[in-house]
Amino acid sequence: MASPPHPRTLPTPSHDSADTPFRNHNWFQCLTSPLDPIASTSTPLTPLQARRLAFYRSWFALVRSHCGAVTLAYTPSTTCPAPSSAAPDPPLFTTSPSNAIAAVVLLLPPHARPSWFEPLIAWRSGLLPALFGLGLRGIWRVVVTFESNVERMISEGLKARKVAGGDQGNLVMCHGCVRNPQWVGKAPARRLFDWAVRRWWEREREAGGSPTPVWLDTSIDEGVRAYEAIGFEVLGECAVDTGADAKGIKLEPESSEEAKEKARKRSRQWVMLRMPPEEEKSD
């Protein structure tokens, strides 16, 4: 597990999708116009940027408070080049903190699902203050709409698959899989995620246990295809009436039918599961 970097240096939460990097969080913040990207670590933040950043920081604190795994991938540099075909492991990633971050993966151990009913942990991690920063409408969107859909779909999906007694608390949860949008075409988040999951299973075996299935939720169709490529299967899917466009920005009444239709197609949620194979080669 690595210590998280300064939060302003983190890659955009894009789930391997460059065209919809902020959709969920734009919707959570009830934005009517796009949020300006943070120019640098020294640039003063606007209130909206500060709230967004606080939300991201809480992810890391929450995972670390539950002894989860924070895994980083760095881009190659002239001093730490990318692995060649003759030496492919670890895949793509170097470990020099002087390089730019290509991707981040956050894994929560079983029985560590973020819960609004654990106010002390939620407060200490910064998750609860970040949630309050969204306002009443934002809180409703996160807790009542988004998270309720996830809870329902994962419960129904696990029961249908007869996995973990239908309780997602018995599984490892991916709490974040994000990439730097400037690192296009190399799929660093997907590749890091695959490596992190296999490494988690390897450690469980080393401790004398059995590999634990991993689950996640996503709202990006490109993410679904990416996760399927590394062994995840869809357990549930539902549409979400967000009233926002494909980037999470509020749709105006005069918006074109084309824009509304595109938004409807993009406003969906999925939950996915990856079962460990009976035998898996270690890296």
Secondary structure in CASP SS format (residue, H / E / C, confidence):
PFRMAT SS
TARGET T0000
AUTHOR 0000-0000-0000
METHOD secondary structure of the structure
MODEL  1
M C 1.00
A C 1.00
S C 1.00
P C 1.00
P C 1.00
H C 1.00
P H 1.00
R H 1.00
T H 1.00
L C 1.00
P C 1.00
T C 1.00
P C 1.00
S C 1.00
H C 1.00
D C 1.00
S C 1.00
A C 1.00
D C 1.00
T C 1.00
P C 1.00
F C 1.00
R H 1.00
N H 1.00
H H 1.00
N H 1.00
W H 1.00
F H 1.00
Q C 1.00
C C 1.00
L C 1.00
T C 1.00
S C 1.00
P C 1.00
L C 1.00
D C 1.00
P C 1.00
I C 1.00
A C 1.00
S C 1.00
T C 1.00
S C 1.00
T C 1.00
P C 1.00
L C 1.00
T C 1.00
P H 1.00
L H 1.00
Q H 1.00
A H 1.00
R H 1.00
R H 1.00
L H 1.00
A H 1.00
F H 1.00
Y H 1.00
R H 1.00
S H 1.00
W H 1.00
F H 1.00
A H 1.00
L H 1.00
V H 1.00
R H 1.00
S H 1.00
H C 1.00
C C 1.00
G C 1.00
A E 1.00
V E 1.00
T E 1.00
L E 1.00
A E 1.00
Y E 1.00
T C 1.00
P C 1.00
S C 1.00
T C 1.00
T C 1.00
C C 1.00
P C 1.00
A C 1.00
P C 1.00
S C 1.00
S C 1.00
A C 1.00
A C 1.00
P C 1.00
D C 1.00
P C 1.00
P C 1.00
L C 1.00
F C 1.00
T E 1.00
T C 1.00
S C 1.00
P C 1.00
S C 1.00
N C 1.00
A C 1.00
I E 1.00
A E 1.00
A E 1.00
V E 1.00
V E 1.00
L E 1.00
L E 1.00
L E 1.00
P C 1.00
P C 1.00
H C 1.00
A C 1.00
R C 1.00
P C 1.00
S C 1.00
W C 1.00
F C 1.00
E C 1.00
P H 1.00
L H 1.00
I H 1.00
A H 1.00
W H 1.00
R H 1.00
S H 1.00
G C 1.00
L H 1.00
L H 1.00
P H 1.00
A H 1.00
L H 1.00
F H 1.00
G C 1.00
L C 1.00
G H 1.00
L H 1.00
R H 1.00
G H 1.00
I H 1.00
W H 1.00
R H 1.00
V H 1.00
V H 1.00
V H 1.00
T H 1.00
F H 1.00
E H 1.00
S H 1.00
N H 1.00
V H 1.00
E H 1.00
R H 1.00
M H 1.00
I H 1.00
S H 1.00
E H 1.00
G H 1.00
L H 1.00
K H 1.00
A H 1.00
R H 1.00
K C 1.00
V C 1.00
A H 1.00
G H 1.00
G H 1.00
D C 1.00
Q H 1.00
G H 1.00
N H 1.00
L C 1.00
V E 1.00
M E 1.00
C E 1.00
H E 1.00
G E 1.00
C E 1.00
V E 1.00
R E 1.00
N C 1.00
P C 1.00
Q C 1.00
W C 1.00
V C 1.00
G C 1.00
K C 1.00
A C 1.00
P H 1.00
A H 1.00
R H 1.00
R H 1.00
L H 1.00
F H 1.00
D H 1.00
W H 1.00
A H 1.00
V H 1.00
R H 1.00
R H 1.00
W H 1.00
W H 1.00
E H 1.00
R H 1.00
E H 1.00
R H 1.00
E H 1.00
A C 1.00
G C 1.00
G C 1.00
S C 1.00
P C 1.00
T C 1.00
P C 1.00
V E 1.00
W E 1.00
L E 1.00
D E 1.00
T E 1.00
S C 1.00
I C 1.00
D H 1.00
E H 1.00
G H 1.00
V H 1.00
R H 1.00
A H 1.00
Y H 1.00
E H 1.00
A C 1.00
I C 1.00
G C 1.00
F C 1.00
E E 1.00
V E 1.00
L E 1.00
G E 1.00
E E 1.00
C E 1.00
A E 1.00
V C 1.00
D C 1.00
T C 1.00
G C 1.00
A E 1.00
D C 1.00
A C 1.00
K C 1.00
G C 1.00
I C 1.00
K E 1.00
L C 1.00
E C 1.00
P C 1.00
E C 1.00
S C 1.00
S C 1.00
E H 1.00
E H 1.00
A H 1.00
K H 1.00
E H 1.00
K H 1.00
A H 1.00
R H 1.00
K H 1.00
R H 1.00
S C 1.00
R E 1.00
Q E 1.00
W E 1.00
V E 1.00
M E 1.00
L E 1.00
R E 1.00
M C 1.00
P C 1.00
P C 1.00
E C 1.00
E C 1.00
E C 1.00
K C 1.00
S C 1.00
D C 1.00
END
